[in-house]
Amino acid sequence: MALSSHLQQLQLKHQTLSQQVEHAQRSPSYDPISIADLKKQKLRLKEQITRLSQ
């Protein structure tokens, strides 16, 4: 897989996680632990994107 294609996939996953976090934070029935887990996944992806972009 080409690096640019891989970066695009990671960015898409990051965007999807951002949307999930935003939706979860608006939902009163969502578990705060789940939100924290989504945020950790999002951070890991962001770090990976940054590392590959250098």
All heavy atoms as TSV, in Angstrom:
chain	resi	resn	atom	element	x	y	z
A	1	MET	N	N	0.854	-1.170	0.000
A	1	MET	CA	C	0.000	0.000	0.000
A	1	MET	C	C	0.901	1.234	0.000
A	1	MET	O	O	1.857	1.330	0.743
A	1	MET	CB	C	-0.893	-0.022	1.245
A	1	MET	CG	C	-1.779	1.176	1.368
A	1	MET	SD	S	-2.805	1.258	2.861
A	1	MET	CE	C	-3.393	-0.390	3.051
A	2	ALA	N	N	0.545	2.181	-0.843
A	2	ALA	CA	C	1.308	3.424	-0.921
A	2	ALA	C	C	1.138	4.228	0.353
A	2	ALA	O	O	0.088	4.175	1.006
A	2	ALA	CB	C	0.857	4.226	-2.126
A	3	LEU	N	N	2.165	4.971	0.695
A	3	LEU	CA	C	2.154	5.758	1.926
A	3	LEU	C	C	1.012	6.774	1.926
A	3	LEU	O	O	0.310	6.924	2.925
A	3	LEU	CB	C	3.494	6.468	2.116
A	3	LEU	CG	C	3.634	7.312	3.369
A	3	LEU	CD1	C	3.449	6.454	4.615
A	3	LEU	CD2	C	4.981	8.001	3.392
A	4	SER	N	N	0.799	7.445	0.802
A	4	SER	CA	C	-0.267	8.455	0.748
A	4	SER	C	C	-1.644	7.814	0.925
A	4	SER	O	O	-2.515	8.377	1.594
A	4	SER	CB	C	-0.209	9.241	-0.563
A	4	SER	OG	O	-0.417	8.381	-1.660
A	5	SER	N	N	-1.825	6.643	0.381
A	5	SER	CA	C	-3.088	5.921	0.538
A	5	SER	C	C	-3.289	5.511	1.994
A	5	SER	O	O	-4.392	5.627	2.535
A	5	SER	CB	C	-3.094	4.689	-0.363
A	5	SER	OG	O	-4.239	3.918	-0.150
A	6	HIS	N	N	-2.220	5.062	2.620
A	6	HIS	CA	C	-2.282	4.668	4.030
A	6	HIS	C	C	-2.605	5.871	4.910
A	6	HIS	O	O	-3.431	5.783	5.819
A	6	HIS	CB	C	-0.959	4.020	4.440
A	6	HIS	CG	C	-0.950	3.468	5.825
A	6	HIS	ND1	N	-1.809	2.466	6.233
A	6	HIS	CD2	C	-0.198	3.772	6.896
A	6	HIS	CE1	C	-1.581	2.198	7.506
A	6	HIS	NE2	N	-0.606	2.981	7.938
A	7	LEU	N	N	-1.978	7.001	4.627
A	7	LEU	CA	C	-2.254	8.224	5.381
A	7	LEU	C	C	-3.707	8.653	5.219
A	7	LEU	O	O	-4.344	9.075	6.181
A	7	LEU	CB	C	-1.329	9.357	4.928
A	7	LEU	CG	C	0.056	9.372	5.544
A	7	LEU	CD1	C	0.929	10.429	4.879
A	7	LEU	CD2	C	-0.006	9.603	7.028
A	8	GLN	N	N	-4.229	8.540	4.026
A	8	GLN	CA	C	-5.629	8.899	3.784
A	8	GLN	C	C	-6.559	8.009	4.590
A	8	GLN	O	O	-7.546	8.483	5.158
A	8	GLN	CB	C	-5.962	8.805	2.294
A	8	GLN	CG	C	-5.385	9.933	1.478
A	8	GLN	CD	C	-5.684	9.770	-0.011
A	8	GLN	OE1	O	-6.055	8.679	-0.465
A	8	GLN	NE2	N	-5.515	10.834	-0.768
A	9	GLN	N	N	-6.259	6.729	4.656
A	9	GLN	CA	C	-7.079	5.804	5.429
A	9	GLN	C	C	-7.030	6.137	6.913
A	9	GLN	O	O	-8.049	6.119	7.599
A	9	GLN	CB	C	-6.635	4.359	5.204
A	9	GLN	CG	C	-7.036	3.801	3.875
A	9	GLN	CD	C	-6.635	2.343	3.719
A	9	GLN	OE1	O	-5.846	1.813	4.508
A	9	GLN	NE2	N	-7.174	1.698	2.707
A	10	LEU	N	N	-5.840	6.464	7.405
A	10	LEU	CA	C	-5.701	6.842	8.812
A	10	LEU	C	C	-6.462	8.129	9.105
A	10	LEU	O	O	-7.119	8.247	10.143
A	10	LEU	CB	C	-4.220	7.006	9.177
A	10	LEU	CG	C	-3.383	5.731	9.200
A	10	LEU	CD1	C	-1.916	6.067	9.451
A	10	LEU	CD2	C	-3.889	4.754	10.231
A	11	GLN	N	N	-6.386	9.092	8.201
A	11	GLN	CA	C	-7.095	10.349	8.393
A	11	GLN	C	C	-8.606	10.135	8.375
A	11	GLN	O	O	-9.335	10.766	9.140
A	11	GLN	CB	C	-6.678	11.356	7.324
A	11	GLN	CG	C	-5.262	11.855	7.521
A	11	GLN	CD	C	-4.725	12.649	6.346
A	11	GLN	OE1	O	-5.230	12.549	5.232
A	11	GLN	NE2	N	-3.689	13.435	6.589
A	12	LEU	N	N	-9.065	9.245	7.533
A	12	LEU	CA	C	-10.490	8.927	7.480
A	12	LEU	C	C	-10.938	8.266	8.785
A	12	LEU	O	O	-11.993	8.608	9.331
A	12	LEU	CB	C	-10.789	8.018	6.295
A	12	LEU	CG	C	-12.248	7.621	6.101
A	12	LEU	CD1	C	-13.132	8.852	5.913
A	12	LEU	CD2	C	-12.387	6.686	4.927
A	13	LYS	N	N	-10.138	7.349	9.301
A	13	LYS	CA	C	-10.461	6.708	10.578
A	13	LYS	C	C	-10.485	7.736	11.702
A	13	LYS	O	O	-11.350	7.696	12.569
A	13	LYS	CB	C	-9.441	5.610	10.902
A	13	LYS	CG	C	-9.573	4.372	10.058
A	13	LYS	CD	C	-8.520	3.346	10.443
A	13	LYS	CE	C	-8.566	2.130	9.540
A	13	LYS	NZ	N	-7.533	1.146	9.896
A	14	HIS	N	N	-9.533	8.665	11.670
A	14	HIS	CA	C	-9.461	9.728	12.687
A	14	HIS	C	C	-10.717	10.591	12.623
A	14	HIS	O	O	-11.312	10.920	13.655
A	14	HIS	CB	C	-8.207	10.570	12.464
A	14	HIS	CG	C	-7.983	11.601	13.515
A	14	HIS	ND1	N	-8.458	12.884	13.379
A	14	HIS	CD2	C	-7.357	11.542	14.714
A	14	HIS	CE1	C	-8.123	13.566	14.456
A	14	HIS	NE2	N	-7.455	12.778	15.289
A	15	GLN	N	N	-11.137	10.934	11.425
A	15	GLN	CA	C	-12.344	11.752	11.244
A	15	GLN	C	C	-13.578	10.992	11.736
A	15	GLN	O	O	-14.447	11.570	12.395
A	15	GLN	CB	C	-12.506	12.126	9.775
A	15	GLN	CG	C	-13.692	13.011	9.501
A	15	GLN	CD	C	-13.809	13.359	8.027
A	15	GLN	OE1	O	-13.066	12.857	7.189
A	15	GLN	NE2	N	-14.747	14.214	7.704
A	16	THR	N	N	-13.657	9.722	11.440
A	16	THR	CA	C	-14.779	8.898	11.894
A	16	THR	C	C	-14.827	8.835	13.417
A	16	THR	O	O	-15.901	8.980	14.016
A	16	THR	CB	C	-14.674	7.473	11.308
A	16	THR	OG1	O	-14.651	7.562	9.882
A	16	THR	CG2	C	-15.830	6.610	11.754
A	17	LEU	N	N	-13.676	8.669	14.041
A	17	LEU	CA	C	-13.622	8.645	15.503
A	17	LEU	C	C	-14.035	9.996	16.082
A	17	LEU	O	O	-14.725	10.059	17.101
A	17	LEU	CB	C	-12.226	8.264	15.984
A	17	LEU	CG	C	-11.873	6.789	15.901
A	17	LEU	CD1	C	-10.392	6.570	16.206
A	17	LEU	CD2	C	-12.727	5.965	16.837
A	18	SER	N	N	-13.634	11.080	15.435
A	18	SER	CA	C	-14.031	12.419	15.893
A	18	SER	C	C	-15.546	12.554	15.889
A	18	SER	O	O	-16.134	13.079	16.837
A	18	SER	CB	C	-13.433	13.498	14.988
A	18	SER	OG	O	-12.052	13.572	15.145
A	19	GLN	N	N	-16.156	12.061	14.837
A	19	GLN	CA	C	-17.618	12.118	14.738
A	19	GLN	C	C	-18.272	11.254	15.809
A	19	GLN	O	O	-19.281	11.637	16.396
A	19	GLN	CB	C	-18.064	11.696	13.343
A	19	GLN	CG	C	-17.679	12.682	12.267
A	19	GLN	CD	C	-17.910	12.152	10.865
A	19	GLN	OE1	O	-18.198	10.971	10.673
A	19	GLN	NE2	N	-17.760	13.019	9.875
A	20	GLN	N	N	-17.706	10.085	16.063
A	20	GLN	CA	C	-18.251	9.200	17.087
A	20	GLN	C	C	-18.142	9.831	18.473
A	20	GLN	O	O	-19.083	9.743	19.270
A	20	GLN	CB	C	-17.529	7.857	17.075
A	20	GLN	CG	C	-17.862	7.004	15.883
A	20	GLN	CD	C	-17.057	5.714	15.853
A	20	GLN	OE1	O	-16.060	5.556	16.552
A	20	GLN	NE2	N	-17.488	4.769	15.031
A	21	VAL	N	N	-17.014	10.476	18.752
A	21	VAL	CA	C	-16.829	11.141	20.048
A	21	VAL	C	C	-17.841	12.269	20.191
A	21	VAL	O	O	-18.497	12.407	21.235
A	21	VAL	CB	C	-15.386	11.682	20.195
A	21	VAL	CG1	C	-15.271	12.631	21.376
A	21	VAL	CG2	C	-14.401	10.533	20.344
A	22	GLU	N	N	-17.971	13.057	19.146
A	22	GLU	CA	C	-18.914	14.176	19.178
A	22	GLU	C	C	-20.344	13.682	19.414
A	22	GLU	O	O	-21.078	14.229	20.242
A	22	GLU	CB	C	-18.824	14.937	17.850
A	22	GLU	CG	C	-19.486	16.277	17.867
A	22	GLU	CD	C	-19.222	17.031	16.580
A	22	GLU	OE1	O	-18.055	17.143	16.182
A	22	GLU	OE2	O	-20.209	17.501	15.978
A	23	HIS	N	N	-20.724	12.641	18.717
A	23	HIS	CA	C	-22.063	12.074	18.871
A	23	HIS	C	C	-22.247	11.512	20.285
A	23	HIS	O	O	-23.295	11.708	20.914
A	23	HIS	CB	C	-22.290	10.985	17.824
A	23	HIS	CG	C	-23.605	10.290	17.962
A	23	HIS	ND1	N	-24.807	10.898	17.711
A	23	HIS	CD2	C	-23.911	9.025	18.342
A	23	HIS	CE1	C	-25.789	10.049	17.934
A	23	HIS	NE2	N	-25.264	8.898	18.320
A	24	ALA	N	N	-21.232	10.826	20.769
A	24	ALA	CA	C	-21.317	10.209	22.098
A	24	ALA	C	C	-21.434	11.261	23.193
A	24	ALA	O	O	-22.160	11.066	24.167
A	24	ALA	CB	C	-20.089	9.342	22.335
A	25	GLN	N	N	-20.744	12.359	23.030
A	25	GLN	CA	C	-20.790	13.399	24.044
A	25	GLN	C	C	-22.154	14.079	24.092
A	25	GLN	O	O	-22.529	14.616	25.120
A	25	GLN	CB	C	-19.686	14.436	23.801
A	25	GLN	CG	C	-18.315	13.887	24.110
A	25	GLN	CD	C	-17.206	14.847	23.769
A	25	GLN	OE1	O	-17.305	15.656	22.861
A	25	GLN	NE2	N	-16.105	14.742	24.505
A	26	ARG	N	N	-22.884	14.049	22.996
A	26	ARG	CA	C	-24.223	14.634	22.968
A	26	ARG	C	C	-25.286	13.675	23.492
A	26	ARG	O	O	-26.385	14.097	23.809
A	26	ARG	CB	C	-24.586	15.051	21.542
A	26	ARG	CG	C	-23.896	16.327	21.131
A	26	ARG	CD	C	-24.483	16.863	19.850
A	26	ARG	NE	N	-23.416	16.887	18.853
A	26	ARG	CZ	C	-23.486	16.380	17.641
A	26	ARG	NH1	N	-24.581	15.817	17.215
A	26	ARG	NH2	N	-22.467	16.454	16.823
A	27	SER	N	N	-24.944	12.399	23.552
A	27	SER	CA	C	-25.907	11.390	23.979
A	27	SER	C	C	-25.831	11.198	25.496
A	27	SER	O	O	-24.778	10.839	26.021
A	27	SER	CB	C	-25.598	10.069	23.279
A	27	SER	OG	O	-26.428	9.054	23.768
A	28	PRO	N	N	-26.915	11.414	26.201
A	28	PRO	CA	C	-26.884	11.272	27.667
A	28	PRO	C	C	-26.702	9.831	28.136
A	28	PRO	O	O	-26.286	9.594	29.263
A	28	PRO	CB	C	-28.241	11.814	28.102
A	28	PRO	CG	C	-29.110	11.735	26.915
A	28	PRO	CD	C	-28.208	11.823	25.705
A	29	SER	N	N	-26.994	8.874	27.287
A	29	SER	CA	C	-26.901	7.475	27.712
A	29	SER	C	C	-25.540	6.844	27.408
A	29	SER	O	O	-25.330	5.669	27.675
A	29	SER	CB	C	-27.992	6.660	27.019
A	29	SER	OG	O	-27.799	6.679	25.620
A	30	TYR	N	N	-24.619	7.607	26.847
A	30	TYR	CA	C	-23.324	7.038	26.462
A	30	TYR	C	C	-22.382	6.959	27.656
A	30	TYR	O	O	-22.335	7.845	28.492
A	30	TYR	CB	C	-22.690	7.883	25.350
A	30	TYR	CG	C	-21.922	7.059	24.355
A	30	TYR	CD1	C	-22.547	6.487	23.260
A	30	TYR	CD2	C	-20.569	6.837	24.515
A	30	TYR	CE1	C	-21.843	5.735	22.348
A	30	TYR	CE2	C	-19.856	6.090	23.613
A	30	TYR	CZ	C	-20.485	5.541	22.527
A	30	TYR	OH	O	-19.782	4.789	21.629
A	31	ASP	N	N	-21.629	5.914	27.715
A	31	ASP	CA	C	-20.705	5.624	28.811
A	31	ASP	C	C	-19.444	6.487	28.704
A	31	ASP	O	O	-18.787	6.491	27.668
A	31	ASP	CB	C	-20.351	4.144	28.741
A	31	ASP	CG	C	-19.415	3.697	29.826
A	31	ASP	OD1	O	-19.315	4.386	30.858
A	31	ASP	OD2	O	-18.795	2.627	29.653
A	32	PRO	N	N	-19.076	7.210	29.760
A	32	PRO	CA	C	-17.867	8.046	29.724
A	32	PRO	C	C	-16.582	7.246	29.486
A	32	PRO	O	O	-15.629	7.758	28.909
A	32	PRO	CB	C	-17.823	8.713	31.091
A	32	PRO	CG	C	-19.024	8.303	31.824
A	32	PRO	CD	C	-19.794	7.317	31.016
A	33	ILE	N	N	-16.580	5.996	29.908
A	33	ILE	CA	C	-15.402	5.153	29.669
A	33	ILE	C	C	-15.258	4.866	28.173
A	33	ILE	O	O	-14.154	4.851	27.636
A	33	ILE	CB	C	-15.487	3.857	30.497
A	33	ILE	CG1	C	-15.436	4.211	31.981
A	33	ILE	CG2	C	-14.377	2.887	30.115
A	33	ILE	CD1	C	-15.676	3.051	32.913
A	34	SER	N	N	-16.374	4.668	27.506
A	34	SER	CA	C	-16.342	4.442	26.063
A	34	SER	C	C	-15.841	5.682	25.334
A	34	SER	O	O	-15.086	5.577	24.363
A	34	SER	CB	C	-17.726	4.069	25.544
A	34	SER	OG	O	-18.148	2.860	26.108
A	35	ILE	N	N	-16.262	6.849	25.803
A	35	ILE	CA	C	-15.808	8.098	25.197
A	35	ILE	C	C	-14.292	8.235	25.380
A	35	ILE	O	O	-13.582	8.595	24.434
A	35	ILE	CB	C	-16.550	9.313	25.793
A	35	ILE	CG1	C	-18.026	9.269	25.394
A	35	ILE	CG2	C	-15.910	10.617	25.337
A	35	ILE	CD1	C	-18.886	10.318	26.071
A	36	ALA	N	N	-13.810	7.927	26.551
A	36	ALA	CA	C	-12.373	7.994	26.809
A	36	ALA	C	C	-11.607	7.035	25.907
A	36	ALA	O	O	-10.540	7.370	25.390
A	36	ALA	CB	C	-12.084	7.693	28.271
A	37	ASP	N	N	-12.166	5.842	25.688
A	37	ASP	CA	C	-11.531	4.862	24.813
A	37	ASP	C	C	-11.475	5.376	23.374
A	37	ASP	O	O	-10.452	5.249	22.703
A	37	ASP	CB	C	-12.282	3.535	24.878
A	37	ASP	CG	C	-11.602	2.455	24.074
A	37	ASP	OD1	O	-10.377	2.276	24.244
A	37	ASP	OD2	O	-12.287	1.793	23.266
A	38	LEU	N	N	-12.558	5.968	22.909
A	38	LEU	CA	C	-12.572	6.535	21.559
A	38	LEU	C	C	-11.527	7.637	21.421
A	38	LEU	O	O	-10.825	7.725	20.408
A	38	LEU	CB	C	-13.961	7.095	21.228
A	38	LEU	CG	C	-15.082	6.087	21.009
A	38	LEU	CD1	C	-16.422	6.810	20.891
A	38	LEU	CD2	C	-14.820	5.254	19.760
A	39	LYS	N	N	-11.409	8.469	22.441
A	39	LYS	CA	C	-10.428	9.558	22.413
A	39	LYS	C	C	-8.996	9.013	22.390
A	39	LYS	O	O	-8.128	9.568	21.709
A	39	LYS	CB	C	-10.615	10.484	23.610
A	39	LYS	CG	C	-11.844	11.362	23.488
A	39	LYS	CD	C	-11.958	12.294	24.671
A	39	LYS	CE	C	-13.121	13.238	24.529
A	39	LYS	NZ	N	-13.203	14.188	25.648
A	40	LYS	N	N	-8.750	7.926	23.108
A	40	LYS	CA	C	-7.420	7.316	23.097
A	40	LYS	C	C	-7.097	6.753	21.717
A	40	LYS	O	O	-5.975	6.900	21.226
A	40	LYS	CB	C	-7.331	6.211	24.149
A	40	LYS	CG	C	-7.255	6.725	25.551
A	40	LYS	CD	C	-7.235	5.581	26.547
A	40	LYS	CE	C	-7.340	6.086	27.974
A	40	LYS	NZ	N	-7.413	4.989	28.950
A	41	GLN	N	N	-8.085	6.107	21.101
A	41	GLN	CA	C	-7.887	5.577	19.754
A	41	GLN	C	C	-7.585	6.713	18.779
A	41	GLN	O	O	-6.705	6.599	17.921
A	41	GLN	CB	C	-9.136	4.838	19.286
A	41	GLN	CG	C	-9.398	3.536	19.985
A	41	GLN	CD	C	-10.689	2.901	19.504
A	41	GLN	OE1	O	-10.985	2.907	18.318
A	41	GLN	NE2	N	-11.465	2.361	20.431
A	42	LYS	N	N	-8.327	7.791	18.935
A	42	LYS	CA	C	-8.148	8.959	18.078
A	42	LYS	C	C	-6.738	9.534	18.250
A	42	LYS	O	O	-6.084	9.874	17.258
A	42	LYS	CB	C	-9.217	9.993	18.441
A	42	LYS	CG	C	-9.294	11.153	17.529
A	42	LYS	CD	C	-10.437	12.051	17.954
A	42	LYS	CE	C	-10.161	13.452	17.505
A	42	LYS	NZ	N	-11.049	14.423	18.061
A	43	LEU	N	N	-6.267	9.626	19.482
A	43	LEU	CA	C	-4.935	10.147	19.750
A	43	LEU	C	C	-3.862	9.248	19.142
A	43	LEU	O	O	-2.897	9.728	18.541
A	43	LEU	CB	C	-4.718	10.295	21.251
A	43	LEU	CG	C	-3.351	10.815	21.681
A	43	LEU	CD1	C	-3.075	12.194	21.100
A	43	LEU	CD2	C	-3.271	10.863	23.189
A	44	ARG	N	N	-4.030	7.940	19.278
A	44	ARG	CA	C	-3.060	7.001	18.689
A	44	ARG	C	C	-2.985	7.176	17.176
A	44	ARG	O	O	-1.897	7.159	16.591
A	44	ARG	CB	C	-3.423	5.563	19.036
A	44	ARG	CG	C	-2.971	5.164	20.412
A	44	ARG	CD	C	-3.172	3.674	20.662
A	44	ARG	NE	N	-3.912	3.551	21.909
A	44	ARG	CZ	C	-5.136	3.058	22.051
A	44	ARG	NH1	N	-5.769	2.562	21.023
A	44	ARG	NH2	N	-5.718	3.025	23.217
A	45	LEU	N	N	-4.147	7.340	16.548
A	45	LEU	CA	C	-4.165	7.550	15.106
A	45	LEU	C	C	-3.469	8.859	14.734
A	45	LEU	O	O	-2.696	8.912	13.775
A	45	LEU	CB	C	-5.602	7.578	14.576
A	45	LEU	CG	C	-6.265	6.236	14.352
A	45	LEU	CD1	C	-7.720	6.424	13.978
A	45	LEU	CD2	C	-5.547	5.456	13.264
A	46	LYS	N	N	-3.744	9.909	15.493
A	46	LYS	CA	C	-3.134	11.212	15.225
A	46	LYS	C	C	-1.614	11.121	15.336
A	46	LYS	O	O	-0.888	11.670	14.509
A	46	LYS	CB	C	-3.685	12.262	16.201
A	46	LYS	CG	C	-3.215	13.646	15.919
A	46	LYS	CD	C	-3.759	14.133	14.609
A	46	LYS	CE	C	-3.424	15.599	14.408
A	46	LYS	NZ	N	-3.919	16.087	13.144
A	47	GLU	N	N	-1.127	10.416	16.353
A	47	GLU	CA	C	0.314	10.234	16.522
A	47	GLU	C	C	0.906	9.455	15.354
A	47	GLU	O	O	1.981	9.781	14.851
A	47	GLU	CB	C	0.609	9.521	17.833
A	47	GLU	CG	C	0.347	10.371	19.052
A	47	GLU	CD	C	0.418	9.608	20.360
A	47	GLU	OE1	O	0.412	8.348	20.346
A	47	GLU	OE2	O	0.470	10.276	21.411
A	48	GLN	N	N	0.192	8.446	14.904
A	48	GLN	CA	C	0.666	7.639	13.779
A	48	GLN	C	C	0.691	8.480	12.499
A	48	GLN	O	O	1.643	8.403	11.722
A	48	GLN	CB	C	-0.236	6.415	13.595
A	48	GLN	CG	C	0.300	5.376	12.687
A	48	GLN	CD	C	-0.562	4.116	12.673
A	48	GLN	OE1	O	-1.637	4.073	13.241
A	48	GLN	NE2	N	-0.083	3.099	12.011
A	49	ILE	N	N	-0.334	9.285	12.284
A	49	ILE	CA	C	-0.388	10.167	11.114
A	49	ILE	C	C	0.784	11.144	11.138
A	49	ILE	O	O	1.460	11.346	10.128
A	49	ILE	CB	C	-1.734	10.921	11.057
A	49	ILE	CG1	C	-2.869	9.955	10.726
A	49	ILE	CG2	C	-1.684	12.061	10.040
A	49	ILE	CD1	C	-4.265	10.518	10.953
A	50	THR	N	N	1.032	11.724	12.300
A	50	THR	CA	C	2.126	12.684	12.443
A	50	THR	C	C	3.465	12.021	12.166
A	50	THR	O	O	4.311	12.575	11.457
A	50	THR	CB	C	2.124	13.296	13.861
A	50	THR	OG1	O	0.860	13.934	14.080
A	50	THR	CG2	C	3.237	14.299	14.036
A	51	ARG	N	N	3.662	10.826	12.711
A	51	ARG	CA	C	4.913	10.098	12.512
A	51	ARG	C	C	5.149	9.794	11.035
A	51	ARG	O	O	6.255	9.947	10.527
A	51	ARG	CB	C	4.863	8.803	13.318
A	51	ARG	CG	C	6.107	8.479	14.051
A	51	ARG	CD	C	6.089	7.206	14.897
A	51	ARG	NE	N	5.008	6.268	14.693
A	51	ARG	CZ	C	3.963	6.105	15.519
A	51	ARG	NH1	N	3.835	6.832	16.590
A	51	ARG	NH2	N	3.038	5.207	15.264
A	52	LEU	N	N	4.098	9.381	10.343
A	52	LEU	CA	C	4.243	9.005	8.929
A	52	LEU	C	C	4.372	10.227	8.020
A	52	LEU	O	O	4.899	10.127	6.917
A	52	LEU	CB	C	3.067	8.148	8.493
A	52	LEU	CG	C	2.989	6.753	9.096
A	52	LEU	CD1	C	1.676	6.066	8.723
A	52	LEU	CD2	C	4.168	5.916	8.665
A	53	SER	N	N	3.893	11.361	8.475
A	53	SER	CA	C	3.908	12.569	7.656
A	53	SER	C	C	5.262	13.266	7.679
A	53	SER	O	O	5.520	14.138	6.860
A	53	SER	CB	C	2.852	13.559	8.141
A	53	SER	OG	O	1.571	13.019	7.951
A	54	GLN	N	N	6.105	12.909	8.603
A	54	GLN	CA	C	7.410	13.591	8.729
A	54	GLN	C	C	8.388	13.134	7.699
A	54	GLN	O	O	8.457	12.126	7.203
A	54	GLN	CB	C	7.985	13.389	10.116
A	54	GLN	CG	C	7.146	14.047	11.159
A	54	GLN	CD	C	7.686	13.809	12.569
A	54	GLN	OE1	O	8.567	12.987	12.786
A	54	GLN	NE2	N	7.117	14.523	13.521
